[in-house]
Amino acid sequence: MTLKFARLGTAGNEQPAVIAQDAGGTEKYFSLTPLTQDIDGGFLASDGIERTRKALNSGELPEISPEGQRIGAPVARPGAVVAIGLNYTAHAAESGATPPEVPVVFLKPTNTIAGPFDAAPIPPSSDKYDWEVELAIVIGREASYLSSVAEAEACIAGYAVANDLSERDYQIPGAAGQWTKGKSLPGSTPLGPWLVPSSEIDASNLRLQTLVNGEARQDSNTSDMIFDPSTIVHHLSQYMVLEPGDVIITGTPEGVALSGRFPFIQPGDTVELDIEGLGRQRQEYFRAQAGSASGDQSDAAAPAHVNA
């Protein structure tokens, strides 16, 4: 039996669920409310994934239907969203940068997290809004001054799909660059649809893809990362405390609009992102109005069963 963790319901009122797939490929959804109020750091740190497996085997979790329900981000609002830049050689090249010798690290506000099918706002003054499919790491236990990459691997609860939406005019111009400005916009980190436990996925060899209006943009593999997930966690632990439920997005491969080969996202565009074994996101884009935080169209999202 393989597991995928999800949160279903309207924005701010998501309920925790697990999707169990048997050997024949049949999937069933079960409520996690007998075990936890949410999929968060506390749940992960208290061995929530294994407790879920035991509860399923003993028939303790009620079956539910996902029909018509919005899918939220698969973990509740994390304490931190840590991002890695330029982690694929070809993407560094298309960005005009030298591949880094140590991980490039920046932070994103946690309020940028959005559901994987939520309608996505383009900032009012944006002309260069860009997609970035990324493998997301979800931390399962505290990581601080880890002694080895092997120790870091044990701190990874699971993986998910992320989109690190980036406004390039805000991010890049100027001698120093302003990455935080370009990557902190409302709804700019769609996450999910699922959290897949690390024990059930080989994160070192996963195909990543992005389609814009049905046309291929990114098509790569996590095997092309400069720094693999465990190396990233080990490195970060030397500079910050990673807590259960924190999210790390690990960089994007080539094929972004910044390359000059494709137009930037426009209102009405649809962007789909897929990582092998982790599911597919789909966002429809609209122009946010000045004076509103995000346009708040999250409940216009696709129901749970669509592309999930």
Secondary structure, DSSP 8 states (H G I E B T S, - for coil): -EEEEEEESSTT--EEEEEEE-TT--EEEEE-TTT-SSSSHHHHHTTHHHHHHHHHHTT-S-EE--TT-BB--SS-S-S-EEEEES-BHHHHHHTT----SS-EEEEE-GGGEE-TTS-EEE-TT-S-EE--EEEEEEE-S-BSS-S-HHHHHTTEEEEEEEE--EEHHHHS-SSS--HHHHT--TT-EEB-S-BEEGGG--TTS-EEEEEETTEEEEEEEGGGBSS-HHHHHHHHHTTS-B-TT-EEE----S--GGGSSS----TT-EEEEEETTTEEEEEEEEE--TTSSS---GGGS-BTTTT-
